[in-house]
Amino acid sequence: MEPLIHVRGKVALVTGAAKGIGAACAATLARHGASVVVADIDEQGGRAVAGAIVSEGGIAAFMRLDVTDEAQWQSTVNAVVDRYGGLDVLVNNAGIAVVHTLLETSLAEWRRVHAVNLDSVFIGTRCAVELMRPGGRSGRGGSIINLSSVGGLIGAEGLTSYCSAKGGVRLFTKAVAVECGRAGYGIRVNSVHPGNTDTPMFRQELEDMRSKGAVASTEEALKFYMDMQVLPEIGQPQDIAAMVLFLASDAARFITGAEFVVDGGLTAQ
Ligand SMILES: NC(=O)c1ccc[n+]([C@@H]2O[C@H](COP(=O)([O-])OP(=O)(O)OC[C@H]3O[C@@H](n4cnc5c(N)ncnc54)[C@H](O)[C@@H]3O)[C@@H](O)[C@H]2O)c1
């Protein structure tokens, strides 16, 4: 019997896929049958991720995309359709975290965090919907998955601009899901909310805590994050990729405008 969760025959574009959660999403979607475009500003890392997928027998290509640049988005999605004949899955994963209190945050920094974490999701989603809707260049509907955070659900100290942007991703996702559903576009739009996940971004946060003297060692920083949760371990990129795979697949055909928390119980308390 065919497995319920697969993405065979689908074309997926994953942003911020040169490392961390994005790289795991790209590899997982490819392993489950999708042709995957690995998009990132990090060319070396992105090419390595695409190369590893191909050497495992999957289908992947790297495309350079700065998610804050509207013109690059247009040319990238068009290049995806030229190369693979359509676009079925967009994973808006690229993001940055800047740990500063409100009083430490400049307007320029606030705008940068919103540009990379929220404006990018707006531009990418608009490009994808234009393509995926009936009559668009791809025209066969699709699934858009936006990476928010537990920081898009609850407040966190030192993350005012990040929480604002990620909270924006959460409600933007719902509003687009409503529009696409009502318009009969065949496009589902959902958000995923990771908790502490062991990626280069997370490791940098541990290092920042140590260097600022908030903790004595990386181990103490890890314990600090672990103590926030119910489950006694830090999440792995693969844990988030599993949720993304499910939402990308037709097993999630009745799910839109919903939020999926993958956080080891952090927000359950
Ligand atoms: N790691 C966590 O604990 C955690 C928790 C909650 C949410 N998230 C979210 O998950 C997503 C992935 O996080 P991660 O931990 O894997 O991050 P990461 O920093 O490890 O990797 C992010 C990737 O995005 C790319 N990127 C950054 N700016 C870009 C731009 N302008 N255009 C294109 N690519 C760009 C980077 O080059 C990098 O490859 C982010 O949206 C993040 O906010 C992560």
The ligand as an ORCA input file, in Angstrom:
! r2SCAN-3c Opt
* xyz 0 1
  N      16.429     27.189     15.699
  C      15.429     27.502     16.485
  O      15.460     27.248     17.691
  C      14.192     28.165     15.907
  C      13.094     28.320     16.762
  C      11.950     28.920     16.269
  C      11.878     29.331     14.954
  N      12.954     29.171     14.132
  C      12.807     29.657     12.757
  O      13.103     28.621     11.833
  C      13.699     29.182     10.668
  C      15.041     28.508     10.396
  O      15.875     28.726     11.525
  P      17.291     28.014     11.735
  O      17.452     27.865     13.189
  O      17.443     26.852     10.845
  O      18.252     29.232     11.262
  P      19.778     29.227     10.754
  O      20.315     30.580     11.071
  O      20.475     28.054     11.290
  O      19.602     29.110      9.166
  C      18.892     30.121      8.482
  C      19.225     30.108      7.009
  O      18.555     31.246      6.426
  C      19.447     31.887      5.537
  N      19.090     33.301      5.370
  C      19.220     34.319      6.264
  N      18.862     35.480      5.710
  C      18.475     35.195      4.436
  C      18.001     35.969      3.349
  N      17.862     37.299      3.452
  N      17.687     35.344      2.188
  C      17.838     34.007      2.070
  N      18.295     33.219      3.045
  C      18.622     33.804      4.220
  C      20.823     31.705      6.173
  O      21.870     31.873      5.207
  C      20.722     30.277      6.710
  O      21.135     29.332      5.746
  C      13.822     30.682     10.912
  O      12.714     31.343     10.333
  C      13.764     30.775     12.423
  O      13.314     32.022     12.872
  C      14.109     28.599     14.582
*
